Amino acid sequence: MAEPHLLVTKFIPPPRRSELLPRVALIERLNQHRKLPLVLLSAGGGFGKTTLLSVWASQSPSPVAWLSLDHLDLQYSRSE
């Protein structure tokens, strides 16, 4: 059987930390767009995108799909 190209960890949100700064306004903004088929979040490195989205996903009453990609994934897909 062929090995999958993506690691399983790319499909699982990171665990929440116990001490986080509440981002109530940002969570509410994401909740306003919950009915959309896709929500994209863009910001510079280190701005807390992954942390915000993992908190949002853990509070979601609906199923959430998670996919983490980085520049190495793009490079790998181009080499095939």
C-alpha positions in Angstrom: 0.0 0.0 0.0 1.3 3.5 -0.9 2.3 5.8 1.9 0.0 8.9 2.2 1.6 12.2 1.2 0.3 14.1 4.2 1.0 13.3 7.8 -2.0 12.5 10.0 -1.1 15.4 12.3 -1.9 17.9 9.5 -5.6 16.9 9.9 -5.9 17.3 13.7 -6.1 20.7 15.4 -3.3 21.3 17.9 -4.3 20.9 21.6 -5.5 24.1 23.4 -3.2 25.6 25.9 -4.6 26.2 29.4 -3.5 29.9 29.6 -4.7 31.9 26.6 -5.6 35.5 26.1 -9.4 35.5 25.3 -10.1 36.6 21.8 -13.8 37.1 22.1 -14.2 39.6 19.3 -12.3 37.4 16.8 -14.2 34.3 17.8 -17.5 36.2 17.4 -16.4 37.3 13.9 -15.6 33.7 12.9 -19.0 32.7 14.3 -20.7 35.2 12.1 -19.4 33.4 9.1 -20.1 29.9 10.3 -22.7 29.2 7.6 -20.2 29.8 4.8 -18.7 26.7 3.1 -15.1 28.0 3.6 -13.5 30.6 5.9 -9.9 31.6 5.3 -7.8 33.5 7.8 -4.7 35.3 6.8 -2.2 37.1 8.9 1.6 37.3 9.3 3.6 34.6 11.1 3.3 34.6 14.9 0.0 36.5 15.0 -1.9 33.5 16.6 -3.9 32.2 13.6 -3.5 28.5 14.6 -4.3 29.2 18.2 -7.4 31.2 17.4 -8.7 28.6 14.9 -8.0 25.7 17.3 -10.0 27.5 20.1 -12.8 28.3 17.6 -12.9 24.7 16.4 -13.0 23.3 19.9 -16.0 25.5 20.7 -17.8 24.8 17.4 -21.2 22.9 17.7 -20.7 21.9 14.0 -18.0 19.6 12.6 -14.8 21.4 11.6 -12.3 20.2 9.0 -8.7 20.9 9.7 -5.8 20.9 7.2 -2.4 22.5 8.0 -0.1 23.2 5.1 3.2 24.9 4.8 5.7 25.8 2.1 7.2 22.3 2.1 3.8 20.8 1.2 3.6 23.1 -1.8 7.2 22.2 -2.8 6.4 18.5 -2.5 3.3 18.7 -4.7 5.3 20.5 -7.4 8.0 17.8 -7.5 5.6 15.0 -8.6 
